Every structure is written in C-alpha cells, then in structure tokens.
Amino acid sequence: MLKFDDKISFLEEYLTKPNNLYTDAIKADILIYLDVFDIQNTNLKFLENLSSKEEIENWVNKLISRIILKYDEKGELLTDFIYDYIILG
C-alpha cells in the first residue's frame, strides 16, 4: 500500500505525463483544479480511499471519461464538475 505522499506524487506524475491525446488537455484542467500537490491540500483527500497506482489511474481515467461524456460546458463549470466527482465519486 502506498503512503499518502507517494499517492500524491504518483497522481501528479500521471496527470503531467503527456500522451499526445485530447485527454492531455483534460488532465491539464484537472491539474489546475487540484492546484498544489502536497499533503495540506484538502482536494487530495480522496486519495485516502485509493490504495494503489492502478486505482489512482482508474480514478483519473474515470473522471476523464465522465468529463468527455457528461460535462456540459454551457450549463456548468468544469471546476464544479470535478468537485462533484471528488466528493460524490
């Protein structure tokens, strides 16, 4: 099981790793929302419920999929959409 600070480091690394895909732009938006990658950032508390690198990757990929499929840029803010996903899953 990863320590909390290792989870934070891996999440940041995963979000900054370029894939040369449309998802890179979405990852950049997630990075902006999450802001500072340290243990003081309460936006990262969701990592407490994830125990492996694979779970973190799956979490990010699921969020990206939801943004692509369900985000309505005319009816809501992306920050609200990300916040809801973090809080509600």
Secondary structure, 3 states (H helix, E strand, C coil): CCCHHHHHHHHHHHHHCCCCCCHHHHHHHHHHHHCCCCCCCHHHHHHHHCCCHHHHHHHHHHHHHHHHHHCCCCCCCHHHHHHHHHHHC
